[in-house]
Amino acid sequence: MSTFGKLTAIVLIAGTAGWVGLTAGEKGFTVASLSGMATVQLAALMGNDAAAMPGIDAPQAEPTGPIIYWRHPDGLPEWSATEAATADGRAYLAVRASEDLSLDPAAELAPVAEAERSILYYRNPMGLPDTSPVPKKDSMGMDYIAVYEGGDSDDGSVTVSPGKLQRTGVRTSEAVLAPLAASLRAPGIVMLDERKISVISLRADAFIETVADVSTGSIIAEGAPLVTLYSPEIAAALAQFVSDVRSEGRQREGARQRLKNLGVPGEVIDRIAAEGLTAVSIPIMAPRTGVVLERMAVEGMMSEAGETLFRIADTSTVWVIAEVPESALMDIVPGAEVRVSFQGLSGAPMIGRIDTIYPELDMMTRTGKLRIELPNPDGRLRANMFADVEIMLGRTPVVQVPEGAVIDTGDRQVVILDLGDGRFRPKPVTVGRRGGGMIEIVSGVAAGDIVVSTATFLIDAESNLNAALAALSAPEADQ
């Protein structure tokens, strides 16, 4: 061919290539699709089956590598070095390194053949401790699952690929040594302080002449008169005492002590001694300031010795008796802080401390009783009110993990340890108290260990945790 002919051919080829490239860019063709079309045409010219040609209808590999640029979503010859959008708001498509055409032979991505892993054995699909060296089916017709080299180990650990970990949302947490923010709620009831209840009764038969203007629920001050009475026995003792005072006899002190024994107030005895005159009616005063709980005295009644006339209680402090389960008593100590709230009262809970732990349990309910003393200056707390008691348990540091990290299999509790590099191993543990979203680990995990805290059931399914647990407690089945 002459030089002019060669030059003409080069111009035609270059023009055709440019037109083809422009058309391909407008129609959204990529290098891979053009290559496929060329392969089909070449196969047709050679008389071969295009389906038999390598790369035809083969599944396209997932694009890899960094993003090189962004192209128009409709395949138009428009590109951008940064993220962009079309006029109608559609985002440009990212083009990664594996999709881009490179003119550097050294930068071409060589296909990586997946290394074949050797199969160690086949395990039961239902998680039973049964393995087989060859493929087989179980009694339900399910195929045994192949276990590859590096997938499991003798200690029950398994390896999960990073992709699966990311898709399943697996998260890990570190076991920490810290006080557990645990509390126990228990029902309680308000009771009067039994040390501040007084019973007014007589020590001799007497007739009630007058009764103070008080009734049940009235507040009475210490030293206020309650009743006046006449008693023949007390009147005889008073006459003897006045006679001894007048004569300054030796039995004066004996007569005074007899009056005290009969319940005559000391103030009355001193007044009679000073005046030298006996009294027919004797007043009885209130021994303390408080609320009248019971009034049995009636004017004109005959009261026998020992019969109750009044019951008075000081309500400036009250008790709250809480009942806690037998299993929780060992975690409670006297002096522990409590928060007490009442259904009938609004406002913040009252803060108190456990004063006494009663030494016996209720035989029917198997509960123990705790006593909390609370101030009640305004009298809002009334006897037999219901209370909700929150007991703050011990603040001793313990090893703890999130509650979601513990798998309860029914007869044992298990956590999944993160061994690093995608390896996990189940670990039986003994748990204790719970509180604040955390659970105490008594044994099995030490502070600093990394455990799976979320998506533990997905790790369970991936690693066939039930089979690993069975292998820890049962001998291997015959293969």
C-alpha positions as CSV (number, residue, x, y, z in Angstrom):
1,M,0.0,0.0,0.0
2,S,1.3,3.4,-0.9
3,T,2.1,6.1,1.7
4,F,-1.1,8.0,0.8
5,G,-3.2,4.9,1.2
6,K,-1.8,4.2,4.6
7,L,-2.4,7.8,5.7
8,T,-6.0,7.7,4.5
9,A,-6.6,4.4,6.4
10,I,-5.2,5.9,9.6
11,V,-7.5,8.9,9.3
12,L,-10.5,6.8,8.7
13,I,-9.7,4.5,11.7
14,A,-9.1,7.4,14.0
15,G,-12.3,9.1,13.0
16,T,-14.3,5.9,13.4
17,A,-12.9,5.2,16.8
18,G,-13.7,8.8,18.0
19,W,-17.2,8.5,16.7
20,V,-17.7,5.1,18.4
21,G,-16.3,6.4,21.7
22,L,-18.6,9.4,21.7
23,T,-21.6,7.3,20.9
24,A,-20.7,4.8,23.6
25,G,-20.4,7.5,26.2
26,E,-23.7,9.0,25.2
27,K,-25.5,5.6,25.4
28,G,-23.8,4.7,28.8
29,F,-21.6,1.9,27.4
30,T,-18.7,0.9,29.6
31,V,-15.4,-0.7,28.7
32,A,-16.6,-4.0,30.0
33,S,-19.8,-3.9,27.9
34,L,-17.9,-3.0,24.7
35,S,-15.5,-5.8,25.4
36,G,-18.4,-8.2,25.7
37,M,-19.9,-7.0,22.4
38,A,-16.6,-7.3,20.7
39,T,-16.2,-10.9,22.0
40,V,-19.7,-11.8,20.7
41,Q,-18.9,-10.4,17.2
42,L,-15.5,-12.2,17.2
43,A,-17.2,-15.5,18.1
44,A,-19.7,-15.0,15.3
45,L,-16.9,-14.4,12.7
46,M,-15.0,-17.5,14.0
47,G,-18.1,-19.7,14.0
48,N,-17.9,-20.4,17.8
49,D,-20.6,-20.3,20.4
50,A,-20.5,-17.0,22.2
51,A,-21.7,-18.6,25.4
52,A,-18.6,-20.8,25.5
53,M,-16.3,-17.8,25.3
54,P,-14.7,-16.9,28.6
55,G,-16.4,-13.9,30.4
56,I,-19.7,-14.1,28.5
57,D,-22.7,-14.0,30.8
58,A,-20.3,-14.4,33.7
59,P,-21.4,-12.7,36.9
60,Q,-19.8,-9.3,37.1
61,A,-17.4,-8.8,40.1
62,E,-18.3,-6.3,42.7
63,P,-16.5,-3.0,41.9
64,T,-13.5,-2.5,44.1
65,G,-10.9,0.2,44.8
66,P,-11.1,3.9,45.5
67,I,-13.6,6.2,43.7
68,I,-11.9,7.8,40.7
69,Y,-14.7,10.1,39.5
70,W,-18.5,10.4,39.3
71,R,-20.4,10.0,36.0
72,H,-23.8,11.1,34.7
73,P,-26.6,8.5,35.7
74,D,-27.9,8.5,32.1
75,G,-24.6,7.7,30.6
76,L,-24.1,11.2,29.1
77,P,-20.5,12.3,28.6
78,E,-20.5,14.3,31.8
79,W,-18.2,13.7,34.6
80,S,-17.2,15.2,38.0
81,A,-14.2,14.9,40.2
82,T,-16.5,15.4,43.3
83,E,-20.0,14.3,44.2
84,A,-22.6,16.1,42.1
85,A,-26.2,15.9,41.0
86,T,-28.2,16.4,37.8
87,A,-30.5,19.4,37.2
88,D,-33.4,17.3,38.3
89,G,-31.7,16.3,41.6
90,R,-30.4,12.8,40.8
91,A,-26.9,11.9,42.1
92,Y,-24.0,11.1,39.9
93,L,-22.8,7.5,40.0
94,A,-19.4,6.7,41.5
95,V,-16.8,5.0,39.3
96,R,-14.3,2.9,41.2
97,A,-10.8,1.9,40.2
98,S,-11.8,-1.6,38.9
99,E,-14.3,0.0,36.5
100,D,-12.0,2.6,35.1
101,L,-9.9,2.0,32.0
102,S,-6.2,2.1,32.8
103,L,-3.5,2.5,30.1
104,D,-0.8,1.4,32.6
105,P,-0.3,-2.4,32.2
106,A,1.2,-2.6,35.7
107,A,-2.1,-1.2,37.2
108,E,-4.3,-3.7,35.7
109,L,-6.2,-5.7,38.3
110,A,-5.3,-9.4,38.0
111,P,-8.0,-11.8,38.9
112,V,-7.5,-13.4,42.3
113,A,-8.4,-17.0,42.5
114,E,-10.1,-17.9,45.8
115,A,-7.9,-20.4,47.6
116,E,-9.6,-23.6,48.3
117,R,-10.0,-24.5,51.9
118,S,-9.8,-28.1,53.0
119,I,-12.9,-29.5,54.8
120,L,-12.1,-30.9,58.2
121,Y,-15.4,-32.7,58.8
122,Y,-19.2,-32.3,58.6
123,R,-21.3,-31.4,61.6
124,N,-25.0,-31.9,62.5
125,P,-27.2,-29.1,61.1
126,M,-29.3,-29.1,64.2
127,G,-26.3,-28.4,66.5
128,L,-26.2,-31.9,68.0
129,P,-22.7,-33.2,69.0
130,D,-22.5,-35.5,66.0
131,T,-19.9,-35.2,63.2
132,S,-19.0,-37.2,60.1
133,P,-15.8,-37.3,58.0
134,V,-17.9,-37.6,54.8
135,P,-21.0,-35.8,53.6
136,K,-24.3,-37.3,54.9
137,K,-27.8,-36.4,55.9
138,D,-29.6,-36.5,59.2
139,S,-32.8,-38.3,60.1
140,M,-34.8,-35.4,58.7
141,G,-33.0,-35.4,55.3
142,M,-31.0,-32.3,56.1
143,D,-27.4,-32.1,54.8
144,Y,-24.6,-32.0,57.3
145,I,-22.7,-28.7,57.3
146,A,-19.1,-28.6,56.1
147,V,-16.6,-27.3,58.6
148,Y,-13.5,-25.8,56.9
149,E,-10.0,-25.5,58.1
150,G,-9.6,-22.4,60.3
151,G,-13.4,-22.2,60.9
152,D,-13.5,-24.0,64.3
153,S,-11.0,-25.1,66.9
154,D,-10.8,-27.6,69.7
155,D,-11.6,-25.0,72.4
156,G,-15.0,-24.3,70.8
157,S,-14.0,-21.0,69.2
158,V,-15.2,-20.0,65.8
159,T,-14.1,-17.5,63.2
160,V,-16.6,-15.1,61.6
161,S,-15.7,-13.0,58.5
162,P,-15.5,-9.3,59.0
163,G,-18.2,-8.8,56.4
164,K,-20.7,-10.9,58.3
165,L,-19.7,-9.1,61.5
166,Q,-20.5,-5.7,59.9
167,R,-23.7,-6.8,58.4
168,T,-25.1,-8.4,61.6
169,G,-24.2,-5.3,63.7
170,V,-22.1,-7.1,66.2
171,R,-20.8,-4.9,69.0
172,T,-18.4,-5.7,71.8
173,S,-17.9,-4.3,75.3
174,E,-15.2,-4.6,78.0
175,A,-15.9,-6.3,81.3
176,V,-15.3,-3.6,83.9
177,L,-14.6,-3.7,87.7
178,A,-16.9,-1.1,89.2
179,P,-19.7,-0.7,91.8
180,L,-22.9,-2.1,90.4
181,A,-25.8,0.4,90.4
182,A,-28.2,-2.1,91.8
183,S,-31.3,-1.6,93.8
184,L,-34.1,-3.7,95.2
185,R,-37.7,-2.6,95.5
186,A,-39.9,-3.9,98.3
187,P,-43.3,-3.1,99.7
188,G,-43.6,-1.4,103.0
189,I,-46.1,-0.2,105.5
190,V,-46.0,2.8,108.0
191,M,-46.1,1.9,111.7
192,L,-46.0,3.9,114.9
193,D,-42.8,4.0,116.9
194,E,-43.6,1.5,119.6
195,R,-41.2,3.2,121.9
196,K,-43.3,6.4,121.9
197,I,-46.8,4.9,122.7
198,S,-48.2,5.4,126.2
199,V,-51.2,3.6,127.8
200,I,-53.0,5.4,130.7
201,S,-54.6,3.1,133.2
202,L,-55.3,3.0,137.0
203,R,-53.6,0.9,139.6
204,A,-56.6,0.9,141.9
205,D,-60.4,0.7,141.5
206,A,-61.7,4.2,140.9
207,F,-64.7,6.2,139.8
208,I,-64.2,8.6,136.9
209,E,-65.6,12.0,137.8
210,T,-64.5,14.2,134.8
211,V,-62.9,13.6,131.4
212,A,-60.9,16.1,129.4
213,D,-62.5,17.4,126.2
214,V,-60.4,15.1,123.9
215,S,-61.3,12.3,121.6
216,T,-59.6,9.9,119.2
217,G,-57.3,11.8,116.9
218,S,-56.9,14.8,119.2
219,I,-53.5,16.2,119.9
220,I,-52.7,16.7,123.6
221,A,-49.7,18.3,125.3
222,E,-47.6,16.7,127.9
223,G,-48.9,17.4,131.4
224,A,-52.4,18.2,130.3
225,P,-55.1,16.8,132.6
226,L,-57.0,13.7,131.2
227,V,-59.4,12.6,133.9
228,T,-60.2,13.3,137.6
229,L,-61.1,10.3,139.7
230,Y,-62.1,9.2,143.2
231,S,-60.7,6.0,144.6
232,P,-61.4,4.8,148.2
233,E,-58.0,3.1,148.3
234,I,-56.1,6.2,147.1
235,A,-58.2,8.4,149.5
236,A,-57.2,6.2,152.5
237,A,-53.5,6.4,151.5
238,L,-53.8,10.2,151.1
239,A,-55.3,10.5,154.6
240,Q,-52.5,8.5,156.1
241,F,-49.9,10.6,154.2
242,V,-51.5,13.9,155.5
243,S,-51.5,12.6,159.1
244,D,-47.8,11.7,158.8
245,V,-47.0,15.1,157.4
246,R,-48.7,16.9,160.2
247,S,-47.2,14.8,162.9
248,E,-43.8,14.6,161.1
249,G,-43.9,10.9,161.8
250,R,-41.2,8.4,160.6
251,Q,-43.7,6.8,158.3
252,R,-44.0,9.9,156.1
253,E,-41.7,8.5,153.4
254,G,-43.5,5.2,153.4
255,A,-46.9,6.9,152.9
256,R,-45.4,8.9,150.0
257,Q,-44.1,5.8,148.3
258,R,-47.5,4.1,148.7
259,L,-49.2,7.0,146.9
260,K,-46.6,6.7,144.0
261,N,-47.3,3.0,143.8
262,L,-51.1,3.7,143.4
263,G,-50.3,6.1,140.5
264,V,-50.8,9.4,142.1
265,P,-48.8,12.1,140.3
266,G,-45.8,13.5,142.1
267,E,-47.0,17.0,141.6
268,V,-50.2,16.2,143.5
269,I,-48.3,14.6,146.3
270,D,-46.0,17.6,146.7
271,R,-49.0,20.0,146.7
272,I,-50.8,18.0,149.4
273,A,-47.6,17.9,151.5
274,A,-47.2,21.7,151.2
275,E,-50.8,22.5,152.0
276,G,-51.3,19.8,154.6
277,L,-54.8,19.1,153.2
278,T,-56.1,16.0,151.7
279,A,-57.9,15.8,148.4
280,V,-60.9,13.8,147.4
281,S,-60.5,14.0,143.6
282,I,-57.1,13.1,142.0
283,P,-56.2,14.3,138.5
284,I,-54.3,12.1,136.0
285,M,-52.1,14.0,133.4
286,A,-50.9,13.1,129.9
287,P,-47.4,11.5,130.1
288,R,-46.3,12.8,126.7
289,T,-47.2,15.1,123.8
290,G,-49.0,13.2,121.0
291,V,-52.1,12.0,119.3
292,V,-54.9,10.3,121.2
293,L,-55.2,6.9,119.6
294,E,-57.9,5.5,121.8
295,R,-60.3,6.9,124.5
296,M,-62.1,4.5,126.8
297,A,-62.7,6.8,129.7
298,V,-66.4,7.9,130.2
299,E,-67.6,10.3,133.0
300,G,-69.2,8.4,135.9
301,M,-67.8,5.0,134.9
302,M,-66.2,2.6,137.4
303,S,-62.7,1.7,136.3
304,E,-61.1,-1.4,137.6
305,A,-57.3,-1.6,138.3
306,G,-55.4,-2.1,135.1
307,E,-58.2,-1.1,132.7
308,T,-57.1,1.2,129.8
309,L,-58.4,4.7,129.8
310,F,-56.4,6.3,127.0
311,R,-53.7,5.4,124.4
312,I,-51.4,8.3,123.3
313,A,-48.7,8.1,120.7
314,D,-45.9,10.5,119.7
315,T,-46.0,10.6,115.9
316,S,-43.0,12.9,115.4
317,T,-41.1,9.9,114.1
318,V,-42.6,6.8,112.4
319,W,-41.3,3.4,111.3
320,V,-41.6,1.9,107.8
321,I,-41.5,-1.9,107.8
322,A,-40.4,-3.3,104.5
323,E,-40.6,-7.0,103.5
324,V,-37.8,-8.3,101.2
325,P,-37.4,-11.9,99.7
326,E,-35.2,-14.3,101.6
327,S,-32.8,-14.5,98.7
328,A,-32.0,-10.8,98.9
329,L,-31.4,-10.6,102.6
330,M,-27.7,-11.5,102.3
331,D,-27.1,-8.4,100.1
332,I,-28.6,-6.0,102.6
333,V,-26.8,-4.5,105.6
334,P,-27.9,-2.2,108.4
335,G,-27.2,1.5,107.5
336,A,-27.9,1.0,103.8
337,E,-29.5,4.0,102.1
338,V,-33.1,3.7,101.1
339,R,-35.6,5.8,99.2
340,V,-39.2,5.7,100.4
341,S,-42.1,7.0,98.4
342,F,-45.8,7.0,99.2
343,Q,-48.7,6.6,96.9
344,G,-50.8,9.2,98.7
345,L,-48.1,11.8,98.8
346,S,-46.5,13.8,96.0
347,G,-43.0,15.1,95.8
348,A,-39.6,13.5,95.9
349,P,-39.0,10.3,97.8
350,M,-37.8,10.5,101.4
351,I,-34.3,9.4,102.1
352,G,-33.6,7.1,105.1
353,R,-31.4,4.3,106.3
354,I,-32.1,0.8,107.4
355,D,-32.2,0.8,111.2
356,T,-32.8,-2.8,112.0
357,I,-33.0,-6.1,110.2
358,Y,-35.4,-8.4,112.0
359,P,-33.9,-11.7,113.1
360,E,-36.7,-14.0,111.7
361,L,-38.5,-14.8,108.5
362,D,-42.2,-15.1,107.8
363,M,-43.0,-18.8,107.5
364,M,-45.7,-18.3,104.9
365,T,-44.2,-15.6,102.6
366,R,-40.5,-16.4,103.2
367,T,-39.7,-12.8,103.6
368,G,-37.6,-10.8,106.1
369,K,-38.5,-7.5,107.6
370,L,-36.5,-4.3,107.6
371,R,-37.2,-1.2,109.8
372,I,-36.6,2.3,108.5
373,E,-37.1,5.3,110.9
374,L,-38.4,8.4,109.2
375,P,-39.0,11.9,110.6
376,N,-42.7,13.0,110.6
377,P,-42.8,16.5,112.0
378,D,-45.9,17.6,110.1
379,G,-47.8,14.4,110.7
380,R,-48.3,13.6,107.0
381,L,-47.2,10.0,107.5
382,R,-50.0,8.0,109.1
383,A,-50.0,4.5,110.5
384,N,-50.8,1.7,108.0
385,M,-50.0,3.8,104.9
386,F,-48.4,1.8,102.0
387,A,-44.9,2.6,101.0
388,D,-42.6,1.8,98.1
389,V,-39.1,1.2,99.4
390,E,-36.1,1.2,97.1
391,I,-33.0,-0.3,98.8
392,M,-29.6,0.7,97.5
393,L,-27.5,-2.5,97.6
394,G,-23.8,-2.7,98.4
395,R,-21.3,-0.5,96.6
396,T,-18.4,-3.0,96.5
397,P,-16.7,-3.1,93.0
398,V,-17.7,-6.2,91.0
399,V,-16.9,-7.5,87.5
400,Q,-19.9,-6.6,85.3
401,V,-20.9,-6.7,81.7
402,P,-24.0,-5.4,79.8
403,E,-27.1,-7.5,80.3
404,G,-27.4,-8.2,76.6
405,A,-24.0,-10.0,76.7
406,V,-25.3,-12.9,78.7
407,I,-27.1,-15.8,76.9
408,D,-29.3,-17.8,79.3
409,T,-29.6,-21.4,77.9
410,G,-32.0,-22.4,80.7
411,D,-29.5,-24.4,82.8
412,R,-26.5,-22.2,82.5
413,Q,-25.5,-18.7,81.5
414,V,-22.9,-18.0,78.7
415,V,-21.1,-15.0,77.3
416,I,-19.2,-14.9,74.0
417,L,-15.6,-13.8,74.3
418,D,-14.0,-11.8,71.5
419,L,-10.6,-13.3,70.9
420,G,-9.6,-10.9,68.2
421,D,-9.2,-11.3,64.4
422,G,-12.9,-12.4,64.1
423,R,-12.5,-15.3,66.5
424,F,-15.1,-15.9,69.2
425,R,-15.5,-18.5,72.0
426,P,-18.4,-19.2,74.3
427,K,-17.6,-19.1,78.0
428,P,-19.9,-20.3,80.8
429,V,-20.3,-17.8,83.6
430,T,-22.0,-17.4,87.0
431,V,-24.1,-14.3,87.3
432,G,-25.2,-12.3,90.3
433,R,-27.1,-9.1,90.7
434,R,-28.5,-6.8,88.0
435,G,-28.9,-3.1,87.9
436,G,-28.5,-0.1,85.6
437,G,-28.5,-2.3,82.5
438,M,-25.5,-4.3,83.8
439,I,-25.2,-7.7,85.3
440,E,-22.6,-9.0,87.8
441,I,-20.3,-11.8,86.7
442,V,-19.3,-13.8,89.8
443,S,-17.0,-16.2,87.9
444,G,-16.0,-17.0,84.3
445,V,-15.0,-13.5,83.1
446,A,-12.3,-11.2,84.4
447,A,-12.1,-7.4,84.2
448,G,-10.7,-6.4,80.9
449,D,-12.1,-9.3,78.8
450,I,-13.9,-8.3,75.7
451,V,-17.4,-9.8,75.3
452,V,-20.1,-9.6,72.6
453,S,-22.8,-7.2,73.9
454,T,-25.2,-7.0,70.9
455,A,-26.3,-9.5,68.2
456,T,-25.2,-12.4,70.3
457,F,-27.9,-14.6,68.8
458,L,-26.4,-14.0,65.4
459,I,-23.0,-15.2,66.6
460,D,-24.8,-18.1,68.1
461,A,-26.4,-19.0,64.7
462,E,-23.1,-18.4,62.8
463,S,-20.9,-20.5,65.1
464,N,-23.5,-23.1,66.1
465,L,-23.1,-22.2,69.7
466,N,-25.3,-25.0,71.0
467,A,-22.9,-27.6,69.5
468,A,-19.9,-25.8,71.0
469,L,-21.6,-25.8,74.5
470,A,-22.4,-29.5,74.1
471,A,-18.8,-30.2,73.3
472,L,-17.7,-28.5,76.5
473,S,-19.9,-30.7,78.7
474,A,-20.3,-34.0,76.7
475,P,-17.7,-36.4,75.2
476,E,-17.3,-36.3,71.4
477,A,-19.5,-38.6,69.4
478,D,-18.0,-41.5,67.5
479,Q,-17.2,-40.5,64.0
